[in-house]
Amino acid sequence: MPHLGRIEWPDIGHAGDLCKAHGSFRCEHVREHINGQPSALTAADHKGIPLLAALDKHLVAALRSGAIKLLRAEFLRADGSEAMLPELLRRQELEWMETEIGIRIFLSPEEAVAALRSLSREVAGLTYGWASPDHPDVTGEYLANVRRFLRHPLGEHVTALFWDFSSLPQKPRTATEDKLFYQALDVMGDVYASALGTIVIRHRSVPARPAELDGEVVILVEKGGGLDGAGAEAELTIVVQLNGEAKTVTFVMDPVNDTAEVVADEMVEELELDRWDGTREDIISQVNRLLDERRTPAGAEAKLRRALGAFENPRYEEGRRRVRFPTHAAAEEAVAAAAAAGALPGAIAVFLFYNGRPYHARGWTTFESAVSTEALAQLAYYPGLGKLLEELPPKVIEIDGEGPRVAEMEDRADEGMGPRNERVIAAIEAASFTGKGDKPVVVQLYRDYAIKVNNAMVRSGEVQKGEYEGEYNAAGEREGRGVYRFANGNVYEGEFKAGKIEGRGVFRYTDGDVVSGFCKQGGPVGEGVKWMADGQRAAQLRDGKAVEWISLEEARQTAERLGLPLPSPLPGA
């Protein structure tokens, strides 16, 4: 892959350019104060460089489409940025600031892709635990520590920042924003995993809970499940400002399937109202107030009190109820009681509004930390490539506590990839997830990425150390049948030629997956079969890549048809 160079900064004097030294948004010395960058790697340095860079292709697509937007590091780094952005805002609000005020907050898609592909880790991705479902940084501590990092020598090279709340469209979202959000969600792991394009800034401590949020509990409710108080279609009347005059508008909505935001968006479009002058928010407020008046809170609240105990200040918000308990301990007891099966029919989930769960007890953050260091762990077995990557800025930086510092690797040199994979998967499975069904999805995401990294390094041409038992040719090279046990724990049993893996054989990977296929010059070619570690699924391969899920019986038949060895034992057997 050719080196694409660094992003081009905007022309001097453009509104929104930030000068670190002067804290000005129109400083004539902007370019002069941009921090120097570390030397970038190139494809010529090692065959593994373009292979690792190619793993970022889905992330590149998300940046190009605008599904993910990267914040300009200089926007947050500038001395005057606290006054411009005193608290973290949603992406949509920052986009409005760019349009209406003329501040350059985000990199363009082209700049974002160039930053990622600079092969110098100049994009930073923040991993942290959201403090509440409505806003991840209710105390402002996360934002303060991100700024501190960007102004620190460890953060001087960073030109772009991924922060989920500001980089992805947040609720309420339009239909278009929803599509972008779910496209971004598919590649979230790649933001942290990129071996060459990103560093990971980790905030493991969770800010202390503000006293005003003590005892606050959220109950997510099913539509029409009895706790939302929704009924049949409602005819509602509100007042809007149209051409400077107050006009009464009557409409019909379905309280179960429609939301106040949807009604407001449709009304703004149909009546050609100004979306940004507060009209939309006023419509939402009026609709929610009218819906609250139509609900029957007494019945819903009685159900909640029977299941949760005594609480105060009950209120209904779109899709959920919030209540406050006299003490935080009482709130914790209520959440635990609601976790009992069937304790609260009509509730999707019950949880504390302020999430003080430790970083490593959260499922997604555990996954983010794991993929951040996956490539580094495997580089222990590829010293040539590993030495090159040591020239880049450190991959993981801790930014909480006393200040930015290089993270200590949790992996032991003698651990081996098999035990590491097992340790990571056990940590993910032991962690908590908010979304139902997230856990198995995240475990598989980790497995898939570990395999992709391993394949890239195997194809790099750098021979991994290991132990061989088998036949040799007259020149003393491995040739014929043999078994090669790689230093990372993977095992190959099959045919060799002229010192390289070539012919039919079986790979047993440290994560439990097994592949039977053909190899040439050490790399997979042609058709093959892969049995997944869970013993329940298999895939048909072409040149080492899965092209179709198949049944276990189809996998056996395919191996027999191709004359490939059938692994014994198979995963799950």
Phi, psi and omega in degrees: 000127180291151176286126187267356180081182185260169181293148174271123180283155184298160181301145181302133176091356179292140179304128177103347175293136186247132176257119182298320185287322187256348180064025183255148178267001176221039184282135181284354182255022185306306183298324184298332186258001176294131183296148175294153184251150175289160178297139180267154173279162176229165180298335182286344184289327184191142180299335181285341182298305179295332179291319177291321179297326181295338178293345181271007189298323180288325176294320177302316180298321180291327176289319181295322183281345184087004177299322174243131174245140179257133177286142173290123180299324181294334178296319180273335184282332186301146182300329183267009187287335179299323180288325181284325181224081182289338178217157182294136181241158175297156179303317183298324179290323178291324176297321177297318179299319178299315185288314189273329184256338178087019178273135178271102186258321182253152167287149172291161177306321180294318178294321181296316179296318180297321178296316179295320185272007178290346180059036180223017177051051179263003173257130178253136176244127182272127172245130187193171178257127177301137181277334179207161180290339183269325182210130185284343189227064186292338180265343183086000183292320180299312182298318180298319182284332173294316177299317180301318179296314183297334179268358182269153178307327179291342181249004185297329184279348186286130177250344185216150183228132170260121174226114192309317184297326182257347182262340180243148176298132182253162177292147354287140182244149171283172179299320179295317179294327177299316180298317179296319182299314184286333172295318180294322183300327182294338185241016182304319181299328182294332178301317183274332188277336186310118184286332186246336188265334187228153162253162179244125175256123190246128177245092187279332179280144178260127181305149180298144182290129175295143183301327183291349179255006175300135174078001183280129181232142179247135174241109174283129188245147175284143176293125180074013184271002177104336180265345180270347179070013183285147179232213182283183180304142183241138173263118185239153179231129178228173180241130177233157176270116182235115182055040176082001180240147177283123181239141177270130181236125177249136183210165179246135177221157177261106184297341181280317188254343179258158175237163178299325180295318179296315179301315182296317180298317180294320182291320178299319181289313184292322182266000180056050179271162177283119184288334192254003182265014180097353182297314181300314180296325179293320178297314179302316181298316180296316181296315180298322179296317180294321178295320178300322180293330182276342183288165178247077187296333184301314181294316180294317181294326178297319177298317181296318182293323178295324183274326189250339184101190184287135177215172182236169171048053177288138175211149179260131173236159187309115176080004182200164170241146175237139178223164180232129179264155184302326178226161179289328177298320178295324178295318179296321178295321180295319179296318179296320180295322181291339181289342179297140184304125175073011184292331184219082178302140181093352179259132175279318180200152176229126183205163177292139180297316178267122184264101179263013182299135181301154183307309185281001173262001180260136186296310185291322179290326175298317177296316182299318178295321183295312182288336177300326186249005182300311181296320180298319180296319181286336179294343177300337181260002178228074189299329180295310178293322180298320180296322178296316183290342176293342178285343180278165174302153180306143185288320184236128179237129172278134183239003179266188175064226187287346178147172182301138180203151179292132182290145174277132180291135179274348183278141175266145182299330183261010186290317185086150185289327179300305177300324178297311180303316180296320180295316181295313181297320178297322179293319178296317182291333179276345184279168181260140176237141176283317183280134176292134179084000181291324189302305180297328178296315182291321177302317180291324176301317179295314179303314183298317182291320179301320180291318180298318179295316180300316180297320180297319182286324177298321182280357184290345180090348178278124184283124178279139179296150179184189181239135182241137172230121179162203187270155178230159173265183184296335180275001180083013179267154176296123180202138185105219180258146179189176178234129178240120178258108182288155182297334181276001176105344176292151180228132174244133175231119182166216189262147178231156175210128178052040176086356182241158174291119181204128182117208180272145177185175182236129173256131171247116184268157184295338180274001177103346178289150180229135180234134172241125184189193180254147176229153174218127181054036175088353182242154182289142177220153174068202184279155177197178181226141179234128174258127182283155186298334183285352179072009183249342187225161175215165180220147173272135184248152169221119184055038175086355182251139179290130180243343182196136172284137179224163180285166179297323179293319177296325178296316179297316181295321180295316179299318179294319180297323182274354182073028180269150177294140178268116184301145176216122000278160175276158177304137178085350182283000000 
